[in-house]
């Protein structure tokens, strides 16, 4: 009987693990598919997975496994194709970025390289299979970091609170963006390492043994190798969960014991050795500042206001869920919980560090990306807040916080989807930011439309191309049409000064018209252009003659939408048909509907 019970228990646990593992694999595949969908850009596109900074992190891999570190082995102009994330100096490969991301990604790179050798190729480190590889890697480390974080939280909070906290960290912060959209930036990899270090540090002080210390040292070295400024996170090693001075004293004695200190130092140096060797190769020095000309130039005037809520990559502007983290810090202080001073101290140091950097907005970013990895430790105040909100005595509060979380997730995912990977505006110019919010349909910002219609029966406001209008017995409606042939290639259409009709920022134009091809259809375009002074600021075309319905001798209704990048109320807009090949055709009943976001 006892044997049967043990056997049944074993199989129940085995089935549960199989189902859990299978579920994680399915979820991983779905998330990789999502990342690939977000990053569906050509390999030379500036928004692709391995462009600019991301190429600088990545280039160690093709250098180590394929081409070497000398310029002569590389395709001509490859650094230009990849956005100058690295360069060649004195015939040697130079990248200012540390090697940690490449070390972590290397298993995925080797798999991609084998796949490239087996078929799709070329196996040069720069073909599409290597770009796709980055998505698999990013999602894997997000999963790894999330699992480590949940295990760490479970030692302090209920399963429900731990899972809700991890879900909010992933779905309501810019960790989501750096997992699925900027997949080769360092932040999701650092997040995984931070979560792992939290768990290992907890293990260390539960059981202060040499083996546990070695693991802490190795992961600490990787954190520095990925992003050296993240060394401040190592404060958690002596201070995590410390409440009494005596406990801190005991920990410091353990860490500073000669054998332990030597072990820690050797392990960190071992991890950092690839970077030291590379610096020696390019500079002749083991310690080298690869960020020449960059630094903490605002150390005596930190740009804190800009970092927190400027429209250009502000922390709260793009990740309003961080307000919950701040609220959780106050909860920890009021309840006198462990780490109530450690977490605000890390936040203040990080805020000062980021605000002092010469480019405090960190270039083409989505919010303040330097905070992404620190969400691992900021999960503690978040979980502390949720443990109060989801207590059984606060049903109404539970409902309210659930609605807030749902909206914050919606805000983050929708804004991630429409963001164009760079903020094209000044630091305090809110217009591009509001345009993103409007496009994402996050807030009910006020809209207005303007509709123009011309059936060519009479002269209307904002019409052009009067010389093309003729009487025709086959007019779609009425008696007149706009006629094109080998001598007249531009139709009558919509011509207007935007300042006359524009109540805000123009973001869309819907166009509808009837067309009759008197000859076999030749190349014909619908054109929407906007000019300002003598400069063309927007020009898009839609070819419609190749539509399967485009046939000779019948009227066809065509519709097309032009997505316009929120242009302000100046300039001149034109919408017309252009017959490139001189095909005889007629246009009738043209309608243009413009959409504006009110300022």
C-alpha positions as CSV (number, residue, x, y, z in Angstrom):
1,X,0.0,0.0,0.0
2,X,2.8,2.4,0.9
3,X,4.6,1.5,-2.3
4,X,1.5,2.2,-4.4
5,X,1.1,5.6,-2.8
6,X,4.7,6.6,-3.4
7,X,4.4,5.4,-7.0
8,X,1.2,7.4,-7.6
9,X,2.8,10.5,-6.1
10,X,5.8,10.1,-8.3
11,X,3.7,9.8,-11.5
12,X,1.5,12.8,-10.4
13,X,4.6,15.0,-9.9
14,X,6.2,13.7,-13.1
15,X,3.0,14.5,-15.2
16,X,2.8,18.0,-13.6
17,X,6.4,18.7,-14.5
18,X,5.9,17.5,-18.1
19,X,2.8,19.7,-18.5
20,X,4.7,22.7,-17.0
21,X,7.7,22.1,-19.2
22,X,5.5,21.7,-22.3
23,X,3.5,24.8,-21.4
24,X,6.8,26.8,-21.1
25,X,8.0,25.6,-24.5
26,X,4.7,26.5,-26.2
27,X,4.8,29.9,-24.5
28,X,8.4,30.4,-25.6
29,X,7.6,29.6,-29.2
30,X,4.6,32.1,-29.1
31,X,6.8,34.8,-27.6
32,X,9.6,34.2,-30.2
33,X,6.9,34.5,-32.9
34,X,5.8,37.8,-31.3
35,X,9.4,39.1,-31.3
36,X,10.0,38.1,-34.9
37,X,6.8,39.9,-35.9
38,X,7.8,43.1,-34.1
39,X,11.2,42.9,-35.9
40,X,10.1,42.2,-39.4
41,X,12.6,44.6,-41.0
42,X,15.3,44.1,-43.8
43,X,18.7,43.4,-42.4
44,X,20.1,46.8,-43.5
45,X,17.2,48.7,-41.9
46,X,18.1,51.0,-39.0
47,X,15.3,49.3,-36.9
48,X,16.6,45.8,-37.4
49,X,17.9,43.5,-34.6
50,X,21.7,44.1,-35.3
51,X,22.0,47.8,-36.1
52,X,24.0,50.5,-34.4
53,X,24.5,49.9,-30.7
54,X,23.2,46.3,-31.1
55,X,25.8,45.6,-33.8
56,X,28.5,46.9,-31.4
57,X,27.4,44.3,-28.8
58,X,27.1,41.5,-31.4
59,X,30.2,41.9,-33.5
60,X,32.4,39.9,-31.0
61,X,30.6,36.7,-32.2
62,X,31.4,36.8,-35.9
63,X,34.8,38.1,-35.0
64,X,35.5,35.2,-32.6
65,X,34.0,32.4,-34.6
66,X,34.2,33.4,-38.3
67,X,36.3,36.4,-39.4
68,X,38.8,37.3,-36.7
69,X,39.6,40.7,-35.5
70,X,41.3,42.2,-38.5
71,X,39.6,44.4,-41.1
72,X,40.8,42.5,-44.2
73,X,38.6,39.5,-43.4
74,X,35.3,41.5,-43.4
75,X,33.0,42.3,-46.3
76,X,33.6,45.8,-47.6
77,X,31.5,48.4,-45.9
78,X,29.8,46.0,-43.5
79,X,30.2,48.5,-40.6
80,X,28.1,51.0,-42.7
81,X,25.4,48.4,-43.3
82,X,25.2,47.7,-39.6
83,X,24.9,51.3,-38.6
84,X,28.5,52.0,-37.4
85,X,28.0,50.1,-34.2
86,X,31.7,49.3,-34.5
87,X,34.5,50.5,-36.8
88,X,38.0,49.6,-37.9
89,X,41.0,51.4,-36.5
90,X,44.5,50.7,-37.8
91,X,43.2,47.6,-39.5
92,X,41.7,46.2,-36.2
93,X,38.0,45.8,-35.2
94,X,37.0,48.4,-32.6
95,X,33.8,48.3,-30.6
96,X,33.3,50.4,-27.5
97,X,30.7,48.1,-26.2
98,X,31.5,45.3,-23.6
99,X,31.5,41.7,-24.6
100,X,29.0,40.3,-22.0
101,X,26.0,40.2,-24.3
102,X,28.0,38.3,-26.9
103,X,29.1,35.8,-24.3
104,X,25.5,35.1,-23.3
105,X,24.2,35.0,-26.9
106,X,27.0,32.7,-28.1
107,X,25.0,29.4,-27.8
108,X,22.3,30.9,-30.0
109,X,24.8,32.3,-32.4
110,X,26.4,28.9,-32.8
111,X,23.0,27.3,-33.5
112,X,22.3,30.0,-36.1
113,X,25.7,29.4,-37.7
114,X,25.0,25.6,-38.0
115,X,21.6,26.4,-39.5
116,X,23.3,28.8,-42.0
117,X,25.9,26.2,-42.9
118,X,23.2,23.6,-43.5
119,X,21.1,25.6,-45.9
120,X,19.8,29.2,-46.0
121,X,23.3,30.9,-45.6
122,X,25.5,32.6,-46.2
123,X,27.2,31.5,-43.0
124,X,29.1,34.8,-42.6
125,X,27.5,36.1,-39.4
126,X,25.6,38.9,-41.2
127,X,22.7,37.1,-43.0
128,X,19.1,37.0,-41.9
129,X,19.4,33.8,-39.9
130,X,21.7,35.6,-37.5
131,X,19.3,38.5,-37.2
132,X,16.5,36.1,-36.4
133,X,18.7,34.4,-33.8
134,X,18.7,37.5,-31.6
135,X,14.9,37.1,-31.0
136,X,15.3,33.6,-29.8
137,X,18.1,34.7,-27.4
138,X,16.2,37.7,-26.0
139,X,13.1,35.7,-25.2
140,X,15.1,32.9,-23.6
141,X,16.8,35.2,-21.2
142,X,13.6,37.0,-20.4
143,X,12.1,33.6,-19.5
144,X,15.1,32.7,-17.4
145,X,15.1,36.0,-15.5
146,X,11.4,35.8,-14.9
147,X,11.7,32.3,-13.5
148,X,14.6,33.3,-11.2
149,X,12.6,36.3,-10.1
150,X,9.5,34.3,-9.3
151,X,11.5,31.7,-7.3
152,X,13.1,34.6,-5.3
153,X,9.8,36.3,-4.7
154,X,8.1,33.0,-3.6
155,X,10.5,32.9,-0.6
156,X,8.8,36.1,0.6
157,X,5.3,36.3,-0.8
158,X,2.5,34.0,-1.9
159,X,2.4,32.3,-5.3
160,X,-0.3,34.7,-6.5
161,X,1.6,37.8,-5.5
162,X,4.8,36.5,-7.0
163,X,3.2,35.7,-10.4
164,X,1.3,39.0,-10.5
165,X,4.5,41.0,-9.7
166,X,6.5,39.1,-12.4
167,X,3.7,39.7,-14.9
168,X,3.6,43.4,-14.2
169,X,7.4,43.7,-14.5
170,X,7.3,42.0,-17.9
171,X,4.1,43.4,-19.4
172,X,3.7,46.9,-17.9
173,X,7.3,48.1,-18.1
174,X,9.8,48.7,-20.9
175,X,11.3,45.2,-20.2
176,X,8.6,44.2,-22.7
177,X,10.1,46.5,-25.3
178,X,13.7,45.3,-24.7
179,X,12.6,41.7,-24.8
180,X,10.6,41.9,-28.1
181,X,11.7,44.9,-30.0
182,X,15.3,45.9,-29.2
183,X,16.4,42.3,-28.7
184,X,20.2,42.8,-28.8
185,X,20.4,45.6,-26.3
186,X,22.0,44.6,-23.0
187,X,19.0,45.1,-20.7
188,X,17.0,41.9,-20.9
189,X,20.3,40.0,-20.4
190,X,21.2,42.1,-17.4
191,X,17.7,41.6,-16.1
192,X,18.2,37.8,-16.2
193,X,21.6,38.2,-14.4
194,X,20.1,40.5,-11.7
195,X,17.3,38.1,-11.0
196,X,19.8,35.2,-10.8
197,X,22.1,37.2,-8.5
198,X,19.2,38.0,-6.1
199,X,18.4,34.3,-5.9
200,X,22.1,33.3,-5.4
201,X,22.6,35.9,-2.8
202,X,19.6,34.7,-0.9
203,X,21.0,31.1,-1.1
204,X,24.4,32.4,0.1
205,X,23.1,33.9,3.3
206,X,20.8,31.0,4.0
207,X,23.8,28.7,3.7
208,X,27.1,30.7,3.6
209,X,29.3,28.1,1.9
210,X,32.3,28.5,-0.4
211,X,30.4,27.0,-3.4
212,X,27.5,29.5,-3.0
213,X,30.0,32.3,-2.9
214,X,31.6,31.1,-6.1
215,X,28.3,31.2,-7.9
216,X,27.7,34.8,-6.6
217,X,31.1,35.8,-7.8
218,X,30.7,34.3,-11.3
219,X,27.3,36.0,-11.9
220,X,28.7,39.3,-10.4
221,X,31.5,39.1,-13.0
222,X,29.0,38.6,-15.8
223,X,26.9,41.6,-14.6
224,X,30.0,43.8,-14.9
225,X,31.0,42.2,-18.3
226,X,27.6,43.0,-19.8
227,X,27.3,46.6,-18.5
228,X,30.1,47.9,-16.2
229,X,28.0,50.7,-14.6
230,X,25.7,48.0,-13.2
231,X,28.4,47.3,-10.6
232,X,26.3,49.3,-8.1
233,X,23.8,46.4,-8.1
234,X,26.5,44.3,-6.3
235,X,25.5,46.2,-3.1
236,X,22.8,43.6,-2.7
237,X,25.4,41.0,-1.8
238,X,26.2,42.3,1.7
239,X,23.0,44.3,2.3
240,X,20.1,42.1,1.1
241,X,17.6,41.5,3.9
242,X,20.0,43.0,6.5
243,X,18.2,44.3,9.6
244,X,20.8,44.3,12.3
245,X,24.3,45.7,12.4
246,X,25.5,42.4,13.9
247,X,24.2,40.5,10.9
248,X,26.0,42.9,8.5
249,X,29.2,42.5,10.5
250,X,29.0,38.7,10.2
251,X,28.5,39.0,6.4
252,X,31.4,41.3,5.9
253,X,33.6,39.0,8.0
254,X,32.6,36.2,5.7
255,X,33.1,38.1,2.5
256,X,36.5,39.7,3.5
257,X,38.0,36.4,4.8
258,X,41.2,36.0,2.8
259,X,40.2,32.7,1.1
260,X,36.7,34.0,0.2
261,X,38.0,37.4,-1.0
262,X,40.6,35.7,-3.2
263,X,38.0,33.3,-4.6
264,X,35.6,36.2,-5.4
265,X,38.4,38.2,-7.0
266,X,39.7,35.3,-9.1
267,X,36.2,34.3,-10.3
268,X,35.4,37.9,-11.3
269,X,38.7,38.3,-13.2
270,X,38.2,35.0,-14.9
271,X,34.8,36.2,-16.3
272,X,36.3,39.6,-17.2
273,X,39.4,38.1,-18.9
274,X,37.9,38.1,-22.5
275,X,37.2,41.8,-22.2
276,X,40.7,42.6,-20.7
277,X,42.3,40.6,-23.6
278,X,40.3,42.5,-26.2
279,X,41.2,45.9,-24.6
280,X,44.9,44.8,-24.6
281,X,44.5,43.9,-28.3
282,X,43.1,47.2,-29.4
283,X,44.9,49.6,-27.0
284,X,47.9,47.8,-25.5
285,X,46.4,48.2,-22.1
286,X,44.5,45.8,-19.9
287,X,42.2,48.6,-18.6
288,X,40.9,50.9,-21.3
289,X,38.1,53.4,-21.5
290,X,36.5,52.5,-24.8
291,X,33.9,55.3,-24.4
292,X,36.3,58.1,-25.4
293,X,34.7,61.5,-25.4
294,X,31.7,60.3,-23.4
295,X,31.2,60.5,-19.7
296,X,29.3,61.8,-16.7
297,X,29.5,65.5,-17.8
298,X,26.4,66.4,-15.7
299,X,27.8,65.1,-12.4
300,X,27.4,68.5,-10.9
301,X,24.1,69.2,-12.6
302,X,22.2,65.9,-12.9
303,X,19.2,66.1,-15.3
304,X,16.8,64.4,-12.9
305,X,13.7,66.1,-14.1
306,X,14.4,65.2,-17.7
307,X,15.2,61.6,-16.8
308,X,12.0,61.2,-14.8
309,X,9.3,62.7,-17.0
310,X,10.5,64.3,-20.2
311,X,8.7,63.2,-23.3
312,X,12.1,62.2,-24.7
313,X,12.6,58.8,-22.9
314,X,11.4,59.9,-19.5
315,X,11.1,57.0,-17.0
316,X,7.5,57.8,-15.8
317,X,6.4,59.1,-19.2
318,X,6.9,55.7,-20.9
319,X,6.7,53.4,-17.8
320,X,3.9,54.9,-15.6
321,X,3.9,51.5,-13.8
322,X,7.0,52.7,-12.0
323,X,4.7,54.9,-9.9
324,X,3.6,51.6,-8.3
325,X,7.2,50.8,-7.5
326,X,7.6,54.1,-5.7
327,X,4.3,53.5,-3.8
328,X,5.7,50.1,-2.8
329,X,8.9,51.8,-1.4
330,X,6.7,53.9,0.9
331,X,4.8,50.8,2.0
332,X,8.1,49.1,2.9
333,X,9.2,52.1,4.9
334,X,5.9,52.3,6.8
335,X,5.8,48.6,7.5
336,X,9.5,48.6,8.4
337,X,10.2,45.7,6.0
338,X,13.6,44.3,5.0
339,X,15.4,46.2,2.3
340,X,13.3,49.4,3.0
341,X,16.5,51.4,2.9
342,X,18.5,49.4,0.4
343,X,16.1,49.7,-2.5
344,X,15.6,53.5,-2.3
345,X,19.4,53.8,-2.0
346,X,19.9,51.8,-5.2
347,X,17.2,53.8,-6.9
348,X,18.8,57.2,-5.9
349,X,22.3,56.1,-6.9
350,X,21.0,54.8,-10.3
351,X,19.0,58.0,-10.8
352,X,22.0,60.1,-10.2
353,X,24.2,58.0,-12.4
354,X,21.8,58.1,-15.3
355,X,21.1,61.8,-14.9
356,X,24.8,62.6,-14.9
357,X,25.6,60.8,-18.2
358,X,26.3,63.2,-21.1
359,X,23.4,61.7,-23.1
360,X,20.9,61.2,-20.2
361,X,18.1,60.3,-22.7
362,X,20.3,57.4,-24.0
363,X,19.6,58.1,-27.6
364,X,17.2,55.9,-29.5
365,X,15.5,54.4,-26.5
366,X,12.0,53.5,-25.2
367,X,11.8,55.3,-21.9
368,X,14.8,55.1,-19.5
369,X,16.3,51.8,-20.6
370,X,19.0,51.9,-17.9
371,X,16.3,51.1,-15.3
372,X,15.2,47.9,-17.0
373,X,17.5,45.4,-15.3
374,X,16.8,47.0,-11.9
375,X,13.2,46.0,-12.1
376,X,14.5,42.7,-10.6
377,X,15.1,44.4,-7.3
378,X,12.2,46.8,-7.7
379,X,10.0,43.8,-7.8
380,X,10.2,43.7,-4.0
381,X,8.4,47.0,-3.3
382,X,5.9,46.1,-6.1
383,X,5.2,42.8,-4.4
384,X,4.9,44.5,-1.0
385,X,2.3,46.9,-2.4
386,X,0.4,44.0,-4.1
387,X,0.4,42.0,-0.9
388,X,-1.6,44.7,0.8
389,X,-3.9,45.4,-2.2
390,X,-4.8,41.8,-2.7
391,X,-5.4,40.9,1.0
392,X,-8.8,39.3,1.6
393,X,-10.0,42.3,3.7
394,X,-9.6,44.7,0.7
395,X,-12.0,43.4,-2.0
396,X,-12.6,46.9,-3.4
397,X,-8.9,47.8,-3.3
398,X,-8.1,44.5,-5.1
399,X,-10.6,45.3,-7.9
400,X,-9.2,48.9,-8.2
401,X,-5.5,47.8,-8.4
402,X,-6.5,45.1,-10.9
403,X,-8.0,47.7,-13.2
404,X,-4.9,49.9,-12.8
405,X,-2.7,47.0,-13.7
406,X,-4.8,46.1,-16.8
407,X,-4.6,49.6,-18.0
408,X,-0.9,49.9,-17.4
409,X,-0.3,46.7,-19.4
410,X,-2.5,48.0,-22.2
411,X,-0.6,51.4,-22.2
412,X,2.8,49.7,-22.4
413,X,2.0,47.1,-25.1
414,X,0.1,49.6,-27.3
415,X,2.8,52.3,-27.0
416,X,5.5,49.6,-27.7
417,X,3.7,48.7,-30.8
418,X,3.5,52.1,-32.4
419,X,6.9,53.5,-31.2
420,X,9.3,54.1,-34.0
421,X,12.5,53.2,-32.0
422,X,13.6,56.8,-31.8
423,X,12.1,60.0,-30.3
424,X,12.2,62.5,-33.2
425,X,11.7,65.6,-31.1
426,X,13.4,67.9,-28.6
427,X,13.6,66.9,-25.0
428,X,10.6,68.9,-23.8
429,X,8.6,68.8,-27.0
430,X,5.5,66.8,-26.1
431,X,4.0,66.8,-29.6
432,X,5.6,63.6,-30.9
433,X,4.8,61.8,-27.6
434,X,1.2,62.9,-27.8
435,X,1.1,61.7,-31.4
436,X,2.3,58.3,-30.3
437,X,-0.4,58.2,-27.6
438,X,-3.0,59.1,-30.2
439,X,-1.8,56.5,-32.7
440,X,-1.8,53.8,-30.0
441,X,-5.3,54.9,-28.9
442,X,-4.2,55.1,-25.3
443,X,-6.0,58.3,-24.4
444,X,-9.2,59.7,-25.9
445,X,-7.4,62.6,-27.6
446,X,-9.7,64.8,-29.6
447,X,-9.9,64.3,-33.4
448,X,-11.3,66.3,-36.2
449,X,-11.9,65.4,-39.9
450,X,-12.1,67.4,-43.1
451,X,-13.8,66.0,-46.2
452,X,-13.5,67.2,-49.8
453,X,-15.5,65.8,-52.7
454,X,-15.3,66.7,-56.4
455,X,-17.5,65.1,-59.1
456,X,-16.0,67.6,-61.6
457,X,-19.5,69.0,-62.4
458,X,-18.7,72.4,-61.0
459,X,-15.7,74.2,-59.6
460,X,-15.2,73.5,-55.9
461,X,-12.9,74.8,-53.3
462,X,-9.4,73.3,-53.1
463,X,-9.6,71.7,-56.6
464,X,-6.9,71.6,-59.1
465,X,-6.4,70.4,-62.7
466,X,-9.3,72.3,-64.3
467,X,-7.7,71.9,-67.7
468,X,-8.2,68.1,-67.5
469,X,-12.0,68.3,-67.1
470,X,-14.0,67.4,-70.1
471,X,-17.6,66.5,-70.9
472,X,-18.0,62.7,-71.4
473,X,-21.0,60.5,-72.2
474,X,-19.6,57.7,-70.1
475,X,-19.1,59.9,-66.9
476,X,-19.5,57.8,-63.7
477,X,-21.9,60.5,-62.4
478,X,-23.1,63.7,-64.1
479,X,-21.6,64.7,-67.3
480,X,-17.9,65.7,-66.6
481,X,-14.7,63.7,-65.8
482,X,-11.0,64.4,-65.4
483,X,-9.3,62.9,-68.5
484,X,-5.7,61.7,-68.8
485,X,-3.9,60.6,-71.9
486,X,-0.4,60.8,-73.5
487,X,-0.3,64.6,-73.3
488,X,-2.1,65.1,-69.9
489,X,-0.7,62.8,-67.2
490,X,-1.9,64.5,-64.0
491,X,-5.6,64.4,-63.1
492,X,-7.7,67.0,-61.4
493,X,-7.5,66.6,-57.7
494,X,-7.3,68.0,-54.2
495,X,-5.0,71.0,-53.7
496,X,-5.1,72.9,-50.4
497,X,-3.0,75.0,-48.1
498,X,-3.0,73.1,-44.7
499,X,-3.2,76.3,-42.7
500,X,-6.6,77.0,-44.3
501,X,-8.2,73.7,-43.2
502,X,-5.9,72.3,-40.5
503,X,-7.1,72.3,-36.9
504,X,-4.2,70.2,-35.7
505,X,-1.7,67.5,-36.7
506,X,-2.5,65.6,-39.9
507,X,-2.1,61.9,-39.5
508,X,-4.2,60.2,-42.1
509,X,-5.8,60.7,-45.5
510,X,-8.5,58.4,-46.9
511,X,-9.0,58.7,-50.7
512,X,-11.7,57.2,-52.9
513,X,-12.3,57.7,-56.6
514,X,-13.8,56.1,-59.7
515,X,-11.5,55.2,-62.6
516,X,-12.3,54.1,-66.2
517,X,-9.5,52.7,-68.4
518,X,-10.3,53.5,-72.0
519,X,-7.2,51.4,-73.0
520,X,-5.4,48.5,-71.5
521,X,-4.2,49.7,-68.0
522,X,-0.7,51.1,-67.9
523,X,1.3,52.1,-64.8
524,X,-1.0,54.5,-62.9
525,X,-0.4,56.0,-59.4
526,X,-2.5,57.7,-56.8
527,X,-0.3,60.4,-55.3
528,X,-0.4,62.2,-51.9
529,X,2.3,64.8,-51.4
530,X,2.9,67.6,-48.9
531,X,5.4,70.4,-49.5
532,X,6.6,73.2,-47.2
533,X,8.1,76.2,-49.0
534,X,10.1,74.4,-51.7
535,X,10.8,71.2,-49.7
536,X,8.8,68.0,-50.1
537,X,8.0,66.8,-46.5
538,X,5.8,63.9,-47.5
539,X,5.3,61.9,-50.7
540,X,3.6,58.6,-51.1
541,X,2.1,56.7,-54.0
542,X,-0.3,53.9,-54.5
543,X,-0.2,51.9,-57.7
544,X,-3.7,50.7,-58.7
545,X,-3.5,49.7,-62.4
546,X,-2.1,46.3,-61.3
547,X,-5.2,45.6,-59.3
548,X,-6.9,42.4,-60.6
549,X,-10.1,44.4,-61.0
550,X,-8.4,47.0,-63.2
551,X,-9.9,46.2,-66.6
552,X,-10.5,48.1,-69.8
553,X,-13.9,49.6,-70.5
554,X,-15.5,49.6,-67.0
555,X,-15.7,52.0,-64.0
556,X,-13.9,50.7,-60.9
557,X,-14.0,52.3,-57.4
558,X,-10.6,52.5,-55.7
559,X,-9.9,53.2,-52.1
560,X,-6.6,53.9,-50.3
561,X,-5.4,55.2,-46.9
562,X,-2.2,57.2,-46.6
563,X,-0.7,57.1,-43.1
564,X,0.9,60.5,-42.5
565,X,3.5,61.2,-39.7
566,X,1.5,63.8,-37.8
567,X,2.5,66.9,-39.8
568,X,1.7,70.3,-38.4
569,X,-0.6,72.8,-40.0
570,X,1.7,74.3,-42.5
571,X,2.6,73.4,-46.1
572,X,0.5,72.5,-49.2
573,X,-1.2,69.1,-49.8
574,X,-2.0,67.6,-53.2
575,X,-3.9,64.4,-54.0
576,X,-4.1,63.4,-57.7
577,X,-3.8,60.6,-60.2
578,X,-0.6,60.2,-62.3
579,X,-0.6,58.3,-65.5
580,X,3.0,57.4,-66.0
581,X,2.6,55.7,-69.3
582,X,0.1,58.0,-71.0
583,X,-2.8,55.5,-70.9
584,X,-6.1,57.1,-71.7
585,X,-8.3,57.0,-68.6
586,X,-11.0,59.0,-66.8
587,X,-11.3,59.9,-63.1
588,X,-14.6,60.8,-61.5
589,X,-16.1,61.3,-58.0
590,X,-12.9,61.9,-56.1
591,X,-13.2,62.2,-52.3
592,X,-10.5,63.0,-49.8
593,X,-11.0,62.7,-46.0
594,X,-8.3,64.2,-43.8
595,X,-7.8,63.2,-40.1
596,X,-6.3,65.6,-37.6
597,X,-5.3,65.3,-33.9
598,X,-6.2,68.5,-32.2
599,X,-3.3,70.4,-30.6
